[in-house]
Amino acid sequence: MKKALLAGVFSVALGAALQAHALPRFDEVKAAWQPSDATLLDRRGEPLQTLRVDKSVRRLAWVPIDQMSPALLQAIVLSEDRAFWEHSGVDWAAIARSAWANAFNARTRGASTLTMQLAGLIDDDLARPAGGRSLAQKLGQAAVATQLNARWRKSEVLEAYLNLVPYRGEIVGIDALSQTLFGKHPSGLDADEAAIAAALVRGPNAAPGTVAQRACGVLKLQKLQCNAVGALAESALARRGGMPLGEQLAPHAARQVLAQAKPGARRLASTLDARLQRFAVTTLRRQLGELTGRNVEDGAIVVLDNASGEALAWVGSSGSLSDAAEVDGVLARRQPGSTLKPFVYELAFERRLIAPASLLDDSPAQLQTASGLYLPQNYDRDHKGWISARTALGASLNVPAVRVGAMLGPDAIAERLNALGLALAQPGGWYGDSLALGSADVTLLALTNAYRALANGGVVSAPSLVRIARPVPPRRVADAAAVSLVTDILADNNARVRTFGLDSALATRGFAAVKTGTSKDLRDNWCLGFTDRYTIGVWVGNASGEPMHGVSGVSGAAPVWQSLVRYLHQAAPSRAPRLPTGVTRLQVAFDDGVEPPRSELFVAGTEQPRWRASAQMAGATQRFGITSPRDGSLFALDPDIPPAAQRMRFEGQAGTWVLDGRRLGQGAQIDWAPWPGRHELQLLDLRGRVLQKVAFEVRGASAMVSTAR
């Protein structure tokens, strides 16, 4: 009789309550679900990275009921609504029991069903206030529950409830709860974990002991033991939320795409390739592991599609290996070292100042920079004398590159680099001659895209992490013929043999044009190159700027670059590009056997079959005192060379050389292995009298032992 009376009272009120509440469909509720994390997707829709964007609440993905463990479904129903599968949304029998118990001040289970609780979750007007619901709200809740039961399937009610119900603290929904407390997806929850989840519905912020007691009650309803639930509750509730489960492969790229997305976007489409991204991350970490003990912990990779400019891989850091994992190495500005040389030579070819067969003087030189004198050296500590431009660029010789840069002038070089998108912070004159050796800061992304311009014959366009409906049209920056000459040199393994040997990390199965570089103090090393389809840029170093120990571009970044080329072309080798109009080929020979005869490329109109060195001036002028170094000189040692391999040359009148009180030797010139600090050099005549003394300073290298000591 109590049940019939209560049903009659509620039936009178239901009609009025329904008019006040519009009932959404299940698919509408599901579609309106907004996770607190955005998900970066690759070009095929595969998840790559999640990024927390809503700090006020923790909601993860909507979980279909068939991806929830049976133990969870059973625990929730037993704990909250045992008659869920039988009643019509409102459990009149439970309401009658609750009303009767309240009349006699007795404790009993609440009469609110899962469906009624769901009504409060999908309708803000029916949400439970701090002081409890009013009669009108209770009537509205029952009304909506009745209609939900009529229009929704029971499985939809249960699925929506478990996704919408608030749990502990900021956690909302079963996916956030399961991953935060148990480190697993809802499909993997066992009976004990499911019981704890059910207990938290009634007391989200209860103490671990209380949660364990309630969970034990749920387990007993299933005739299960609860011996381990106490310890499990203690450990689970002590866990702090972290990254969602699943691969986290591209945090830096995710932030870039999110910044370009529409407000509120949670699915972030990108141009990345998940398989390549995964391989790039693994390869970088493996290489850094092999460099253990060399004081290097960071790296970055970007891979661009030559045709579209779309980024296929974007690795901003080494992740857990780095103390500065948040720094995006793809966008951080650093000195690129010798990787700028190809653009210097290309401009000289374009202006017909030199050809690949032109002979350049590789002899000692002092170069004035904004911070003092620069003493360029070659990797093998030796100067080669007269050498062709092809060999000078391929072997990455520094003095010839600076001499070519001096022909152009720093302003012309800076103008070309800016046209390629490198966006130098200062005008060319600020860097001086050292600009040809990479003294300006650039980003890995901009530098890689500049190499992509070489891959495209001198045409530049912007790179992108997202598909662009109407991209800015590409523009020609460099002459196609001159670019093809540089490309041919960078792909010539014989041209680089003097420095790198035939079997270096720069050699590939198919066509690839590649260049390495290292910045001052061995702080950064780079490897940039392109195949017929892809341009790959790799940086290895320390985000803090701390120097590495004996790591150059060919030993640090190049192995990563080579592995990526092999991966990208495992199905088909890269093919060399066709020579463009305006390029000719001619057999050339060199006087005095400077280099063997060979077939060489030329920009049309610059062909020359025989080449000879200009008259050398060495010894033509009598020297007095110390001619090198000059008093007050400041020397920056070459970063491309391990410190122990570097040499400075003292030159002047024949005599005895004394450095910091130590005798070095006799003659008109003497080589010295430098070490950092301030030094005093004296030149003595045959009687031991001081002819001249100069002071100079060495910077830009870690301490080393001089062979002259």
C-alpha positions in Angstrom: 0.0 0.0 0.0 2.9 2.3 0.8 4.4 1.7 -2.7 1.0 2.5 -4.4 0.5 5.6 -2.4 4.0 7.0 -3.2 3.6 6.1 -6.9 0.3 8.0 -7.0 1.9 11.1 -5.4 4.8 11.0 -7.8 2.6 10.4 -10.9 0.7 13.6 -10.3 4.0 15.6 -10.1 5.8 13.9 -13.0 4.0 15.7 -15.8 4.8 19.2 -14.4 8.4 18.2 -13.8 8.9 16.9 -17.3 7.8 20.2 -18.9 10.7 21.9 -17.1 13.5 19.5 -18.4 14.3 18.8 -22.0 15.7 15.3 -22.2 18.9 14.8 -24.4 19.5 11.7 -26.4 22.4 9.4 -25.5 24.4 10.2 -28.5 24.0 13.9 -27.7 25.4 13.4 -24.2 28.3 11.4 -25.6 29.0 13.9 -28.3 29.1 16.7 -25.7 31.7 15.0 -23.6 34.8 17.2 -23.4 38.0 15.6 -22.2 40.5 17.7 -20.2 43.3 16.5 -22.5 43.7 17.3 -26.2 45.0 14.4 -28.3 47.5 14.9 -31.1 46.8 12.6 -34.1 49.1 11.6 -36.9 48.3 12.0 -40.6 46.4 8.7 -40.4 44.5 9.5 -37.2 46.7 7.5 -34.9 47.1 9.0 -31.4 50.6 10.4 -30.8 50.4 12.6 -27.7 48.0 13.9 -25.1 48.2 17.4 -23.7 46.4 18.7 -20.6 44.4 21.8 -21.5 41.8 22.0 -18.8 43.5 22.3 -15.4 40.2 22.5 -13.4 39.0 18.9 -13.9 40.5 15.6 -15.0 38.4 13.9 -17.7 39.8 11.4 -20.1 38.2 9.6 -23.1 34.6 8.5 -23.1 34.7 4.7 -22.5 32.1 2.5 -24.2 30.5 -0.1 -21.9 32.0 -3.0 -23.8 35.4 -1.6 -22.8 34.7 -1.8 -19.1 35.5 -4.8 -17.0 32.5 -7.0 -16.0 33.8 -6.7 -12.4 33.3 -3.0 -12.5 29.8 -3.1 -13.9 28.8 -5.7 -11.3 30.3 -3.7 -8.4 28.6 -0.4 -9.4 25.2 -2.0 -9.7 25.5 -3.9 -6.4 26.7 -0.8 -4.6 24.4 1.8 -6.0 21.3 0.2 -7.5 20.7 -3.6 -7.1 17.4 -3.5 -8.9 18.8 -1.5 -11.8 18.0 -4.1 -14.5 14.4 -4.5 -13.2 13.0 -1.1 -12.3 11.7 1.6 -14.6 14.2 4.3 -13.6 12.7 4.9 -10.2 12.8 2.2 -7.6 9.5 2.7 -5.9 10.1 -0.1 -3.4 13.3 1.5 -2.3 11.7 4.8 -2.0 9.0 3.3 0.2 11.6 1.7 2.4 13.5 4.9 2.6 10.5 7.0 3.5 9.3 4.5 6.1 12.8 4.4 7.7 13.1 8.2 7.7 9.7 8.4 9.5 11.2 6.3 12.3 14.7 7.9 12.1 16.3 4.6 11.0 19.4 4.3 8.8 19.0 2.7 5.4 20.4 2.8 1.8 19.3 5.8 -0.2 16.5 5.4 -2.7 18.3 7.2 -5.6 18.8 4.9 -8.5 21.7 5.0 -11.0 19.2 6.4 -13.5 18.1 9.2 -11.1 21.7 10.0 -10.3 22.4 10.2 -14.1 19.5 12.7 -14.3 21.4 14.9 -11.9 24.6 14.6 -13.9 23.1 15.6 -17.3 20.8 18.4 -16.0 22.4 21.1 -13.9 19.0 22.0 -12.4 18.8 18.6 -10.9 22.4 18.5 -9.6 22.5 17.8 -5.8 23.2 21.1 -3.9 25.2 21.2 -0.7 22.1 21.4 1.4 20.2 18.5 -0.4 17.5 18.6 -3.1 14.2 20.3 -2.7 10.9 18.4 -3.3 10.7 20.0 -6.7 14.2 18.8 -7.6 13.5 15.3 -6.3 10.3 15.2 -8.4 12.2 16.5 -11.5 15.0 13.9 -10.9 12.4 11.1 -10.8 10.6 12.5 -13.9 13.8 12.6 -15.9 14.9 9.2 -14.7 11.5 7.7 -15.8 11.9 9.2 -19.2 15.6 8.2 -19.5 14.5 4.6 -18.8 11.9 4.8 -21.5 14.1 6.3 -24.2 17.5 5.0 -23.4 18.7 1.4 -23.2 19.8 0.3 -19.8 23.4 -0.2 -21.1 23.4 3.4 -22.3 22.3 4.6 -18.9 25.1 2.6 -17.2 27.7 3.7 -19.7 26.8 7.4 -19.4 26.7 7.2 -15.6 30.2 5.7 -15.3 31.6 8.3 -17.7 30.0 11.3 -16.1 30.1 10.5 -12.4 32.6 12.6 -10.3 35.1 10.7 -8.3 37.9 11.8 -6.0 39.2 15.4 -6.2 39.4 16.6 -9.8 38.6 13.2 -11.3 35.5 12.8 -13.4 34.6 9.5 -15.2 35.8 6.0 -14.9 38.7 6.4 -17.4 40.3 9.2 -15.4 39.8 7.2 -12.1 41.1 4.0 -13.5 44.2 5.4 -15.0 45.0 7.8 -12.1 44.4 5.3 -9.2 45.3 2.0 -10.8 47.4 2.8 -13.8 45.3 0.8 -16.2 42.3 1.1 -18.5 38.8 0.4 -17.2 38.7 -2.9 -19.2 41.4 -4.2 -16.9 40.0 -3.5 -13.4 39.8 -6.5 -11.2 37.2 -7.2 -8.4 39.2 -5.3 -5.7 39.8 -2.3 -7.9 36.2 -2.3 -9.1 35.0 -2.4 -5.4 37.2 0.6 -4.6 35.8 2.5 -7.6 32.2 1.7 -6.5 33.0 2.8 -2.9 34.4 6.2 -4.1 31.0 7.0 -5.8 29.4 7.3 -2.3 32.4 9.0 -0.6 34.7 10.5 -3.2 37.0 12.2 -0.7 36.7 9.7 2.1 39.8 8.5 4.0 41.5 5.4 2.7 40.3 3.4 5.7 36.7 4.3 5.0 37.0 3.6 1.3 38.5 0.2 2.1 35.6 -0.6 4.5 33.0 0.3 1.9 34.8 -1.6 -0.8 35.0 -4.6 1.5 31.2 -4.4 1.8 30.8 -4.5 -2.0 33.1 -7.5 -2.2 31.1 -9.4 0.4 27.9 -8.8 -1.6 29.7 -10.8 -4.3 30.9 -13.4 -1.7 34.5 -12.4 -2.3 37.3 -12.0 0.2 38.6 -8.5 1.0 42.0 -9.3 2.6 44.0 -7.1 0.2 41.6 -4.3 -0.4 42.9 -2.2 2.5 46.5 -2.0 1.3 45.3 -1.5 -2.3 43.1 1.5 -1.2 46.0 3.0 0.6 48.4 2.8 -2.4 45.8 3.8 -5.0 44.6 6.9 -3.2 48.2 8.0 -2.6 48.9 8.0 -6.4 49.2 11.3 -8.1 47.8 11.8 -11.6 50.2 11.8 -14.4 50.1 11.4 -18.2 47.4 9.2 -19.5 48.2 5.7 -20.6 49.5 5.2 -24.1 52.5 6.4 -26.1 53.6 10.0 -25.5 55.7 10.6 -28.6 55.4 14.3 -29.5 54.8 16.7 -26.7 56.5 19.7 -28.4 54.7 19.1 -31.7 51.4 18.8 -29.8 51.9 22.3 -28.2 52.6 23.8 -31.6 49.5 22.3 -33.2 47.3 23.2 -30.2 48.4 26.8 -30.6 47.1 26.8 -34.1 43.9 24.9 -33.4 40.4 26.4 -32.8 39.5 27.1 -29.2 38.2 24.0 -27.4 39.6 21.6 -29.9 40.4 18.2 -28.4 41.4 16.2 -31.5 44.4 17.8 -33.1 45.2 16.6 -36.6 48.8 16.9 -37.7 51.0 16.0 -40.6 53.3 13.7 -38.5 53.8 10.0 -39.3 53.4 7.9 -36.1 55.7 5.1 -37.3 58.4 7.6 -38.3 58.0 9.6 -35.1 58.3 6.5 -33.0 61.4 5.4 -34.9 63.0 8.9 -34.6 62.4 9.0 -30.8 63.8 5.6 -30.3 66.8 6.2 -32.5 67.7 9.5 -30.8 67.5 8.0 -27.3 69.6 5.0 -28.4 72.3 7.3 -29.8 72.4 9.4 -26.7 72.8 6.2 -24.7 75.8 5.2 -26.8 77.3 8.7 -26.0 77.1 8.0 -22.2 80.0 9.6 -20.5 80.4 12.3 -23.1 78.3 14.8 -21.2 75.4 14.9 -23.7 71.8 14.5 -22.9 69.6 16.3 -25.4 68.8 16.1 -29.1 66.1 17.1 -31.6 65.0 15.8 -35.0 62.8 17.2 -37.7 61.9 15.4 -41.0 60.2 17.4 -43.8 58.5 16.2 -46.9 60.4 17.8 -49.8 57.4 18.4 -51.9 54.9 19.7 -49.4 57.0 20.9 -46.5 54.9 18.9 -44.1 56.7 17.8 -41.0 56.7 14.0 -40.8 58.7 13.8 -37.6 59.2 16.4 -34.8 61.2 15.3 -31.8 61.8 18.3 -29.5 64.0 16.6 -26.9 65.3 13.3 -25.5 62.5 13.2 -22.9 63.4 11.5 -19.7 67.1 11.6 -20.6 67.1 15.4 -20.4 67.0 17.8 -17.5 65.3 20.3 -19.8 62.8 18.1 -21.6 60.3 21.0 -21.9 62.7 22.9 -24.2 61.8 22.3 -27.8 65.1 21.7 -29.6 63.4 22.0 -33.0 62.7 25.7 -32.3 65.6 26.7 -29.9 68.2 29.0 -31.5 71.8 27.7 -31.5 74.9 28.2 -33.6 74.9 25.8 -36.6 78.6 25.6 -37.3 79.7 24.3 -40.7 76.1 23.6 -41.8 76.0 27.1 -43.2 78.9 26.5 -45.6 76.8 25.0 -48.5 74.8 28.3 -48.7 78.1 30.3 -48.9 79.5 28.2 -51.7 76.1 28.2 -53.5 76.0 32.0 -53.6 79.6 32.1 -54.8 78.8 29.6 -57.6 75.7 31.6 -58.4 77.7 34.9 -58.7 80.3 33.0 -60.8 83.1 34.0 -58.4 84.3 30.3 -58.2 83.5 26.9 -59.7 83.7 23.5 -58.0 87.1 23.1 -59.7 88.5 26.5 -58.5 91.6 26.2 -56.3 91.4 27.8 -52.9 94.2 28.5 -50.5 93.9 26.4 -47.3 96.6 28.0 -45.2 96.6 29.6 -41.7 94.5 32.8 -41.4 93.4 35.1 -38.6 89.9 36.5 -38.9 88.5 39.5 -37.2 85.1 39.0 -35.5 83.0 41.0 -33.1 84.6 39.2 -30.1 88.2 39.1 -31.2 90.4 37.2 -33.6 89.2 33.9 -34.9 91.7 31.2 -35.8 90.0 28.7 -38.2 91.5 25.2 -38.2 90.7 22.0 -40.0 89.5 18.8 -38.4 92.8 16.9 -38.9 94.8 19.9 -37.5 96.6 20.3 -40.8 96.3 22.8 -43.6 96.1 21.4 -47.1 97.5 24.2 -49.2 95.8 24.7 -52.6 92.7 22.6 -52.9 89.6 22.6 -55.1 86.3 24.1 -53.9 84.6 20.7 -54.3 87.1 19.1 -51.8 87.0 22.2 -49.5 83.2 22.0 -49.1 83.0 18.2 -49.1 85.8 17.9 -46.5 84.4 20.9 -44.5 87.6 22.8 -44.5 87.3 26.1 -42.7 89.9 28.5 -44.1 88.7 28.1 -47.7 85.1 28.6 -46.6 86.0 31.9 -44.9 88.0 33.0 -47.9 85.0 32.3 -50.1 82.8 34.2 -47.6 85.2 37.1 -47.8 84.7 37.3 -51.5 80.9 37.7 -51.0 81.0 39.8 -47.8 79.0 39.1 -44.7 76.1 41.3 -45.7 75.5 39.3 -48.9 75.6 36.0 -47.0 73.2 37.3 -44.3 70.8 38.5 -47.0 70.7 35.1 -48.6 70.4 33.2 -45.3 67.4 35.5 -44.3 65.8 34.9 -47.7 66.0 31.2 -46.9 64.1 31.8 -43.7 66.9 31.6 -41.1 65.9 35.0 -39.6 69.3 36.1 -38.3 69.2 38.2 -35.2 71.9 40.7 -36.4 73.0 42.1 -39.7 75.9 40.4 -41.5 78.5 42.9 -40.5 77.9 42.1 -36.8 79.1 38.6 -37.4 81.9 39.4 -39.9 83.9 36.7 -41.6 82.9 34.1 -39.0 79.3 34.0 -40.4 80.6 31.6 -43.1 81.4 29.2 -40.3 78.0 29.4 -38.6 78.4 32.0 -35.8 74.8 33.1 -36.1 72.0 31.4 -34.1 69.3 29.6 -36.0 66.6 27.0 -35.3 66.7 23.4 -36.4 63.4 23.8 -38.2 64.5 26.9 -40.2 67.9 25.3 -41.0 66.2 22.0 -42.1 63.8 23.9 -44.3 66.7 25.9 -45.8 68.3 22.5 -46.8 64.9 21.5 -48.2 65.2 24.6 -50.4 68.4 23.1 -51.8 66.5 19.8 -52.3 64.0 21.7 -54.3 66.5 23.4 -56.5 66.6 26.8 -54.7 62.8 27.2 -54.2 61.7 27.9 -50.6 58.3 27.5 -49.0 57.2 27.4 -45.3 57.2 24.1 -43.4 54.0 23.0 -41.6 52.8 20.7 -38.9 49.2 20.9 -40.0 47.5 20.6 -43.4 47.0 24.0 -45.0 44.2 24.4 -47.4 45.8 27.4 -49.2 49.6 27.5 -48.6 51.7 30.5 -49.5 53.1 29.8 -53.0 56.8 28.9 -53.0 59.4 31.4 -54.3 62.8 31.0 -55.9 65.6 32.2 -53.7 68.7 30.6 -55.3 69.8 29.8 -58.9 68.9 26.2 -59.7 72.2 25.6 -61.6 74.3 26.8 -58.6 72.2 24.7 -56.2 72.8 21.6 -58.2 76.5 22.0 -58.0 76.3 22.2 -54.2 74.0 19.3 -54.1 76.4 17.2 -56.1 79.3 18.1 -53.8 77.3 17.3 -50.6 76.4 13.9 -52.1 80.0 13.1 -53.2 81.6 10.7 -50.7 85.0 11.1 -52.4 84.9 14.9 -51.8 84.6 14.4 -48.1 87.1 11.5 -47.8 90.0 13.7 -46.6 88.2 14.6 -43.4 85.6 11.9 -42.9 86.9 8.8 -44.7 85.0 6.6 -47.1 83.0 4.7 -44.5 81.5 7.4 -42.3 78.0 7.9 -41.0 77.4 10.3 -43.9 77.6 7.4 -46.5 74.2 6.1 -47.6 72.9 3.4 -50.0 71.2 5.8 -52.4 71.5 9.5 -53.1 71.8 11.8 -50.2 73.3 15.3 -49.8 74.5 15.9 -46.3 76.5 18.3 -44.1 77.6 18.2 -40.5 78.4 21.1 -38.2 79.6 21.8 -34.6 79.4 25.0 -32.7 81.9 26.6 -30.3 83.1 24.6 -27.3 81.4 21.5 -28.7 78.1 22.8 -27.4 76.0 21.8 -30.4 76.5 19.4 -33.3 74.3 19.0 -36.3 73.7 16.8 -39.3 71.5 18.2 -42.1 70.8 16.5 -45.4 68.2 15.5 -48.0 67.2 12.6 -50.2 65.0 12.7 -53.3 61.9 12.8 -51.0 62.8 13.9 -47.5 65.0 16.5 -45.7 66.2 15.5 -42.3 67.7 17.7 -39.6 69.3 16.4 -36.4 70.7 18.3 -33.5 72.6 16.8 -30.5 73.9 18.7 -27.5 72.7 20.1 -24.2 69.8 22.4 -23.8 71.7 24.1 -21.0 74.5 25.0 -23.4 77.0 22.9 -21.5 79.8 21.6 -23.7 80.0 18.0 -24.7 83.1 15.9 -24.4 84.6 15.0 -27.7 81.4 14.8 -29.7 81.3 16.3 -33.2 78.6 16.3 -35.9 79.9 13.2 -37.5 79.9 11.2 -34.2 76.9 12.7 -32.5 74.2 13.7 -34.9 75.2 11.9 -38.1 74.5 8.3 -36.9 70.9 9.4 -36.1 70.6 11.1 -39.6 71.9 8.0 -41.3 69.5 5.7 -39.5 66.6 7.9 -40.5 67.7 7.8 -44.1 67.9 4.0 -44.1 64.4 3.8 -42.5 62.8 6.2 -44.9 64.3 4.4 -47.9 64.2 0.8 -46.8 61.8 0.0 -49.6 63.5 1.9 -52.4 66.8 3.8 -52.5 66.9 7.5 -53.1 67.7 8.6 -56.6 69.9 11.5 -57.6 68.1 14.5 -59.2 68.6 15.3 -62.9 70.9 18.2 -63.7 68.9 21.4 -64.5 69.3 23.6 -67.5 72.4 25.8 -67.2 74.7 23.0 -65.8 77.5 21.5 -68.0 80.0 18.8 -67.4 83.7 19.0 -68.4 86.8 16.9 -67.9 89.3 19.0 -65.8 93.0 18.7 -64.8 95.1 20.5 -62.2 98.6 21.7 -62.6 101.3 20.5 -60.2 99.1 17.5 -59.3 97.1 19.4 -56.8 94.2 17.0 -57.4 93.7 14.1 -59.8 91.9 14.8 -63.1 88.1 14.3 -63.0 84.8 15.1 -64.6 83.4 18.3 -63.1 80.2 20.3 -63.1 80.0 24.0 -64.0 77.4 26.7 -64.2 77.2 27.3 -68.0 79.7 30.0 -69.0 82.3 29.2 -66.2 83.8 26.1 -67.8 87.6 25.8 -67.7 89.5 22.6 -68.5 92.8 23.3 -66.6 93.3 24.9 -63.2 96.4 26.2 -61.5 97.1 27.8 -58.1 97.9 31.5 -57.9 101.5 32.5 -57.0 102.1 32.0 -53.3 103.5 34.9 -51.3 104.9 32.8 -48.4 108.5 34.0 -47.8 108.3 36.9 -50.2 108.6 39.4 -47.4 111.2 39.5 -44.7 109.7 39.2 -41.2 110.7 41.1 -38.1 109.7 40.1 -34.6 106.4 38.2 -34.0 104.0 38.5 -36.9 101.4 36.1 -35.4 99.8 36.4 -33.0 99.4 40.1 -32.5 99.5 41.7 -29.1 96.1 41.6 -27.4 94.7 38.9 -29.7 91.7 36.9 -28.5 91.4 33.5 -30.1 88.2 31.4 -30.4 89.2 27.8 -31.1 87.3 26.0 -33.8 84.3 24.0 -32.4 84.3 21.4 -35.2 87.6 20.0 -33.9 88.1 18.0 -30.7 90.2 20.3 -28.4 93.1 17.9 -28.2 93.4 18.0 -32.0 93.8 21.7 -32.4 97.0 23.7 -33.2 97.9 27.4 -33.3 100.9 28.5 -35.3 103.3 31.2 -34.0 105.1 33.0 -36.9 107.8 35.6 -37.1 111.5 36.2 -37.3 113.7 33.1 -36.7 114.5 32.7 -33.1 113.6 30.9 -29.9 110.0 30.8 -28.8 109.0 31.0 -25.1 105.5 30.7 -23.9 104.6 31.5 -20.3 108.2 30.9 -19.3 108.5 27.6 -21.1 110.7 27.1 -24.1 108.7 25.8 -27.1 111.4 25.5 -29.8 113.3 27.4 -32.5 112.6 28.6 -36.0 110.5 31.1 -37.9 107.3 29.3 -37.1 106.2 26.8 -34.5 102.9 24.9 -33.8 101.4 24.8 -30.4 98.4 22.9 -28.9 96.4 25.7 -27.1 94.7 25.6 -23.8 92.3 28.3 -22.3 93.6 31.3 -20.5 95.8 34.3 -20.9 99.3 33.8 -22.2 102.5 35.7 -22.8 104.7 34.7 -25.8 108.3 35.8 -26.2 110.7 35.7 -29.2 114.4 35.5 -28.3 117.3 36.1 -30.6 120.4 33.9 -30.8 121.9 35.6 -27.8 118.8 35.0 -25.7 117.7 38.7 -25.8 113.9 39.3 -26.0 113.1 40.6 -29.5 109.4 41.0 -28.8 106.7 39.8 -26.5 102.9 39.7 -27.0 100.0 38.8 -24.8 97.0 36.9 -26.1 94.0 35.0 -24.7 92.5 31.6 -25.8 88.8 31.0 -25.3 86.2 28.4 -26.4 87.6 25.0 -25.4 87.9 22.9 -22.3 91.3 22.5 -20.7 93.8 20.4 -22.7 97.4 19.4 -22.4 99.9 21.0 -24.7 102.3 18.7 -26.5 104.9 21.4 -26.2 104.9 21.3 -22.4 
